[in-house]
């Protein structure tokens, strides 16, 4: 049976007439849990309540078995929270920053523990440099060292890789996955669908304060049965969109240059049908490609249930699909 680190029951936060978080309930076990959602969806509000920094209007939650309402001190003893805004002092060295946290937490043998966590995040060689000389990625890793100095059971990390280069993102995720492997529950908020897909064991998508879906990335993607078929043609001037309205299980999304994008119930079945129809219409095809559903597709579907499917007028979505094809 999976160990539950976070148990949320009807958690609600209202600011006057604004419902920031609307009676959410979910459970988080070990591993990496990702909370995804657009700006203003309620992600940060949920994290602030779970870390006891904000009192709920209604509902409750238990973190490491302790009530966020009745036992906030116990909750704080077993968690760490890394906000999106940098929380390091540029006028101190990296070592001094982490040592400050160790002493605030009452860590025994603080100097030894500081050396240990600095080595864990690959900052031992720069430990005695002023933080003002650190890169953005180094500062983010220093924040992670600060958060780990008292060995938390649950780590909350708000947008862990925002603004970082590829190498820095890779290092951060390597450390986070290592922590999860060692039994730490890692709770992140993110806008990065690709990272959520690759690194999260479970994700929840929130919109307008409500949890829309929650499951593993693979299960969520498999719930979207439709595929996107992109056809590259050599004579786009002869393409007539209305000629494809009758094809069963296939819908035209739009065209851009030499690329035509269709939404199909089955990509494999759509290709021969499209190939025949295009041939009849005098369209010369140079290639077909099928894009399977991604976390981007899951996200867009979840936060836009009223629309429910792709539209030809949505040029931003279509352009992204074409870029993925290239």
N, C-alpha and C positions, 0 to 999 in steps of 0.2 A: 504493500500500500504506500502511495506517495506521501511523503512528509509535506504538510502544509505550513508554509512560512507566513503567508498573509491570507487572512480570511475577511472578506468585506461583505457587510450586510446592509443593504438599503442606504448606502452612504449618500447624503444629500447636502448640497450647499447652495443657499439662496442669498442673493444680495438685493434686498428690496423685492422688486418685481422680476429681477433677473435670476433665472434658474441656471446656475453655473454647472452644477452636477446634480443629475436627476435620478436619485434612488438606484445607484449602481451596486451590483452584487457580483463578486467573482472570487476565485481562489487562485493563489499562486504557490506552486511547489518549488522544488529546487531547480537550478538551471537559470537560463536567461529568459526573462519575461519582458516583452516589448509592448508599451502602450503607445498606439499610433493615433494620430488625428490631426485635422487642420488647426491653424491658429485659432485660439478662442474656444476650442472644443471642450476644454475642461481637464486636460492632462495635468497641467501644473497644479491646479486646484486639488486634484486627487492626491498627488504626491505630497503637497503641503499638509493635507489632512492625515495621510498615513505616517508622516514624519512628526506629527503632533505640533506642527507650526501653525495650524489653522484649525479652529474648532468647527466640527460639522453642525449644520442646522438640524439634521436628523440622521438616524442610522448610526452604525458603529463599525469598527473593524478591529481585528486582533492581529498584531504583528509579533512573531515569535511567541505566540500564546498570550500576549499581554494586551489589554484594552487600551486603545489610543485615547480614550476618554477618562478612564478611571486609573490607569497606570502609565501615564506618559513618561515618567522618569525611567521606568523599566524598559519601555519601548526604545527610548533614546540610547540606553546602555547597549542595546544589541544591534543597532543600525548605524549606518553612515549615509550622509546625503551630500552629493556633489551637484551644486546648481549649475545652470548654464553659464551664468556670469562668473568670471574668474574670481577665485577666493584665495589668492596668494598675495603676499606682501613683497613687492618688488625691491624694497629696501633691505630685505633680509636675504640670507643665502638659502639655498634649497634645504640644507640640513636644519637651519634655524626655523624655517617654516614648519617642517614636519615635527621637530622637537617641541615646538609650542603646542601643537595638537596632542602630542604624547603626554605632555605634562597636564594639559587641561583634562584629558581622559584618565589621568592617574595611572598611566601604564608603568608597570614595574620594569626596572632596567631600561629606561627610555632610550638611552643612547644606543644600546645594542639593537633595540627594536627599530629605531630610526634607520640604522645601517641596513637592517634586513629589508625593510620596505623600499628604501631607495635602490637597493640592488634589484629588487623584484621588478621595478619599473624602469630599469636601465638608466638610472641617474647617479649612480655612485661616483662616477668619474667627474661629474659636474656638481657634486653635492655642496662644495664650498664656494661656488660661484654665486654672485648676486643674481637673484631671479630676474632682475631687469635685463640681464644679458641672455635669458632663455628665449627660445623660439616658442611659438604658440603651442606646438605639440609637446614640448618639454614642460610647459606650464600645466598643460592638461594632465600629463603623467604625474607631475608633482602633486596636483590635487588628488589624484588617485592614491598616491602614497599617504597623504594626510588622512584620507578616508579609511585606509587599511591599517593604520598604526595601532588601533585597539582591537583588531581582529573581529570585525562585525560579522553577524550571521546573515544580515540583509544589507545590500548596498543599493541605494537609490542613486541613479545617475541620469541627470537631465541633459539630453542631447550630447552624448559623450564625444562625438567626433565632428561636431559642427565647426566649419571653418578650418579644418585640418587638411594637410596634404595627404596623398595616398599612403606614404610610408608611415606617417604619424597615426593615421586611422588604423592601419594594420597592426601597429604596436599596441594601441589601446585595446583592440579587439582580441589580440592574442592574450593580453593580461586578463580581460574580462572572462574569456572562455576558460582560462586556467583557473580563475577563482570559482567559476561554476563547477568545474570538474572537481575542485576540492571541497564542494559542499556549500559554498556561499550562494545565496539567492541574489541574483542580479536583476534589478528592476529598472528598466530604462524607458525614457520617453524619446521619441525620434520622429523625424519627418522622412528619414532615409529608408525607402521601401526595400532597396536592394540589400542593405545591411540587415534589416529586420528579417528578410527572407533567408539570408545566409547564416546568421548567427543566433537568432532567437529560437528557443525551443517552443515557445508559445507566444502568441500575440493577441492583443485585443484592440479593436478599432472603435474609437469614441467620436461622436459627433453631436453637437448641441447638448452636451452633458450626459448623453446616454451611450451605453455600450451597445454597438450594433452587432458585432460578431466577436467570438473568442475561440481560438483553436490553434492547432499547429499550422505553420505556413503551408505545408504540403496539403493538409486537409482543406484549408481555405481555398487554395488554388484549384484543387480538384472539384470544388463545388461550382466552379465556373466552367460549364461544359463547352462553351463556344470558343472557337479559334479565330484568329485574325489571319486572313490570307492576303498576301501582297503580291500583285502581278506587275512585273516590269514589261512594258511594251515598247516597240520601236516606232510606232506611228500614233502618238497620242492625239493628234489633231482629228483623227477619224473616230475617236471614242465617243459613243452616245450613251449617257448614263441610264436613260429610260429603258434601254434594250435589255436590262438585266433584272427588272422588277419582278418578273414572273418566276424566277428560279427559286424552287422550294428550299427552305433552310438556309438561304444565302441573302445577305443584305449588303448593298453598296454603302460604304462609309464615306468615300470621297476619292478624289484623285489629285495628284500633285506632280506636275512634270510627267515623267515616264512611269510613275508608280500609281497603281489603282489599288485601293484597299477595300476588302470585303469582310464582313462578319459572317461566320458560318457555324452551323450547329456541329458540323464535323469537317475539319480541314481536309482529311483524306478523301472524303466523299465529294467535297466541293471542287477539288482540283480538276477531275475529268469533266464535270458539268461546266465549269467555267471555261476550260480549254475548248470544249466543243462550241459553246456559245460565242466565245471570242473569235474562233475560226470562222464561224458562219457570218459574223459581222465584219470580217476582213481585217481583224486586229492581229498583228504579228507579235507573238509573245517571245521574250528572250529569257524569262525565268519566272518561277513560282517560289514563294517561301511561305511557311506557316509558322506563325508565332503562337506558342502555347501561353495560357494565362500566366500572369506574373502577379506579384503582390501589389504592383501599381493598379492592375485591373481590379483586384479584390478591394483595394482601398477606394477607388473611384466608384465602384458599384455599391459599396457599403455606405458611403457618405452621400450618395445621390440616388437613393432608392426610388424616388419619385420618377426619375428619368428611366432608370432600370436598364438602359442599354446605351451603346454608343450612338452618336448622331453624326450625320454627315456635316452638319454645320459647325461641329466642334473642331475647329482647325488645329488647336493646340494639341489635342489628343492624337489627331491624325499625323501631324508632323512628328510627334514623338515616336509613333509606330514606324514611320518611314525611316527615321534616324536609326531605330533599332535594327531595321532591315539592312541598312548599310554597314 
